[in-house]
């Protein structure tokens, strides 16, 4: 008799769910809109919709799922987990077994199958999470007090361009990059558009400017390079805190513990422009010493499915991990 597992990843732009069997074969997929209870208008409904979609495509009902792992943006405090436990019990009460964690944990099993290590996710926003060999866990959540990730890179880029135009900052390639990206003739027109009383939202929006920052940094632009280095350094310091709090570094490190596994994910860290990735690896080595870096281009929902398999009693071998991570999903399924 087959066993079935469900992994769900909910973020600030979409919610996606996968149903698979114990061999990692994906049987069903489901989608919903944003699933963060702090910001989405109907996070609970969107998560439910994604689960029903995946179950429907798989031809299963909730009672046939052996274990489900929900990795949700906005599970930041104990009451958030309690909220979701109550919601899932009410709306999806047939599920046999459920775990609820912050979506920052999704990346961990994309590194080591046992999920031990530190995960750094730099997408539109930031996420840092860690798990030690003793099972202890730490999630950055609201401890991440500075703007980080793609949107922040874009915002810092605009600030740098304005300061360069005024002469209070250094000249930068970002000026030409942003004017071309947003289609304005000069900096004043761009600044007017985004700060006027009825602002014109940039299309594409700020987070897309992150690619301009990475490209300029790769071409040796000092201003873009400084933006990247400062963000990478802060991410690395957060990763070091996470490692120390889970016994992977510092005086609490487990005896004989090998190099700290650092799993990197998100659009900024998997970009074809490697400036941020390179800066972060250097910063991680400076903070943690010996590190084993794994850059994962897999969707976080694949990590959630790996959690479901491992927590649900499946033997998560390296082969099974690779099977799940190598699944090619339809582009529209993962479209932000």
N, C-alpha and C positions, 0 to 999 in steps of 0.2 A: 504494500500500500504506500503510495507516494505521500511525501510531506510537502507542505507549501508554506512559503514565507513571503512577507510583504515588507518592503522598505519604502519610506516616504521622506522626501526632502521638501520643506516649505521655506521659502524666502520672501524677500520684499518685492519680487516681480512675478513669481510663479510658484506653483506647488505641483510636484510630479511624484508619481507612485509606480512601483514595479511589483509584480507578483512573479515568483519563480519557484521551481521545484528544488529538491535537495541537491540536484546536479548543477544548479545555477542557470538552467534554461528559463529564459524569460517567457512567461505565458500571457502576461497582460500588462498594459500600460494605462495610466490615467493622468489627467491634467486638471489643474484648477488655477485660479488667479492667486494673488499674494496671500500668504498664510501666516503672517506675523500678527499676533494678537495686539501688539502695541500700535500698529498703524493700519492694518487692513480692515476695511469695513465689515467683512464677513469671513474672517479667517477660518472659523469653525465650519462654515458651509463649504468653503473651497477645499479644505482638507477632506471633508466627507465626500465631496464630489470626485476628487481625485481617486480616493479609495474605491468608491463604487465603480468608477470607470475602469480601473485596473482589474477588479474582481469580475466585472461583467465581461471584459475581453477574454479573461482566463476561463470563463465559464464556471466560476466558483462562488460560493457564498462565504460570508465572514467566518462562519463556524468551521470551515475547512482549513483555515489558516492556522498553522501551528504556532507561529510567532510573528509579530509585527513590530518593526522598529520605526518610530516616528522621530525624525530629526527636524526640529522646528525653530526657525528664527523667533526670538521673543520668549524662549524658555530660559529666562535669566535668573529667576528667583524661585524658591520652593513653592510659592503660591501659584506661579505660572505652570509648574508641572502638575500641581494639584488640580488646577483648572482644566488642563487637557485630560487628565485621568478621568475627571467627571464627564467631560464632553464625550470622550471616546466610549466610556461605559454606557452613556445614554444613547448615542447615535450609532455606535458600532459594537454594541454589547456582545455580539456573537464571537468576536475575536477571542481565541483561547488564551493568548498571552500577549502582553504589550509592554514596550519600554518607551519612555519619552525623555528626550534629551535635546539640548540646544543643537542647532544645525552645525555648529563648529566642530562637533565630534565626527561628522560624516567622513571627513578625509582620512581619519587615523588608520583604518584598515586598508586604505589604498597604499599604505607603506608596508608595515609588517602585518601578517595575517592575525597576529594576536592583539593588534590594536595599540601596542605600546609605542609611545613616541610623542612628538609635538607636531601639531598641524597648524600651518599658517596659510590662511586663505585670503588672498587679496583680489577681490572682484570689484564690484561697485562700491562695496564697503569692506570692512575688515572682520576677520574672525581668527581667534587663537584659542586652541584647546590642547589638552595633554592628558595622557593616561600613563601611570607608572606600572611597573611589573607587579606591584602589590595590589593593583586595582584602584589606587587613588586617582582622582580626576581633578582637573582645574579647567575652567572656562573663562576666557577674558571678559565676555559680555560687557557689562557697564564699567568694568575696570579699564576698558579702552577709552581713555578720556580725551584723546586727540583725534582730529579728523584724519583718517587713513583710507587708502584704497583708491579706486579709479576716480570717483567723484572728487575726492580731495585733491588728487593730482591735477585735475582739470581746474579746480578753483585756485590752487596755488599758481598754476600756469597763467591764468588771467591776471592775477595780482602782479606777477612778474612782468607781464607785458605792459600793464598800466604804469608800473614804476619805471620801466625802461623808457617809455614814451615821455615821462616827465623829467627824466634824467636823474631821478633819485635811486635808480637801480641800474644794473649793468645791461648793456645791449644783449639781446638774445635772439636766437633763431626762432624762438617761440612766437615772436611777433608775426613773422611771415606765415608760420604754421597755423596759427589761430585765425588770422585774417583769411587765409585760403580755406580753412575748414568751415568757417561760418559764413563766408561769402561777403565780407565787408571790405571797403576800400581803405579804411584807416582805423586806428585804434579808438578815436573819439566816437565814430559811428558804432563800433562794437560795444563800447562802454555804455553809450546812450541806450542801445537796444536792451541791454540786460539790467539796467538800473533805473530806467524811467518809471514814472508813476504807474503806468500800465506796461510792465516789462514784456519784451518779446522773448519768450523762452528760446534759447539756442536750439536749433535743429540741425544736426544732432545735439543732444544736451551735454552738460559739462563732462560726464564720465567718458564720453567718446574722445575728449581732448586728451585723455590719459595716453592714448597712442601717440599723439603729437609729442608729449613729454618724453616718452620712451625713445621715440625716433630721434629727437633732438639730442637727448643724452648720449645715445649711441654714436651720434656724429660729433661728439666732443664738446657740445655746448655747455659752458660752465654753469649757467643758471639752471638749466634743466638737470644737469648732473647733481647740483646741490639739492634740488627738490627730491630727486630720487634717493640720494644718499641719506638725507634726513629721515625720510619715511622708512627706508630699509633699516636704518639704525634703530628706530623706535620699534618696528616689528620685531627685530632681533632681541631687543631688551625685554619685550613682552614674552617672547618665546623662552628666554632664559628664566624669567620668573615662573612660567608654567612648568619648565623642566625641574626647577628647584622644588616647587611645591608638590611635585609628584615623585620626588626621590630619584630623578634622573641626572641631577647635577648638584654641585655644592656639597656641603657637609652631610646632607641627608641622602646622598646618592647610594644606591644599593651596591654592596661589595661585588666586584667583578662585573659590574654593568658595562656593556660595550658602548661604543660610540652612540651618542644620542641620535635617534632617527628623527629627522625633520621632514615632514611631508608638505610639499608646497603645491598649492592649487589656486584656482581662480584665474580670471582672464588676464590680469596683470602679470602674474608669475608664470603663466604658460604662453605668453605672447611670443610672436616671432621676433620681437625686438627684445633682446636679452638683458638690457641695461639694469632693470630692477632686479631681475633674478640673480645676476652676477653680484650686484651690490649687497643683496640680502645674504647670499651664501658667505661672502667675506665677513659680513657683520655677525652672522651666526657663529662662524669659526672664532671670531674675536671674543664673543660672549661665552661660548660653550666649549671651546677647544675642539675635541674630536667629534665630528658630526657625520652622519650618513644621510645624504640628501636624496630624497625621492621626489621628483617633479611629476605630478599626476595630472594628466589631461582628462581623466575620467570625470563624468558628472558626479556631483555629491550624492545623487540618489543611488548610484552604484555602491558607494560606501555605506549608505543606509541599508541597502539590501545585504551587504556583507555582514553588517551588525546583526541583522535579523537572523541570518544563517547561523552565525556564531553563538548568539544568545539563545537561539532556539534549539541548540543541540547538534547541529550539523558539524561534521569535522571540517574545519576551514583550512584545508591544505593549500599550499602554494598553487597547485594546479586549479583548485576550485576558485581561488582568488583571481587568478589570471582569466579564467573562463568568464567570470562576472565582469571584470574590468575591460575585457576585450569586446564585449557585446556592442555592436553598432546600432544606435537608436535612430529612428527617423528624425530628420532635422527639425520638423515641426513640433516634435515631442519636447525638445529641449529649448525651443526658441524662447528668448526672453521677451 
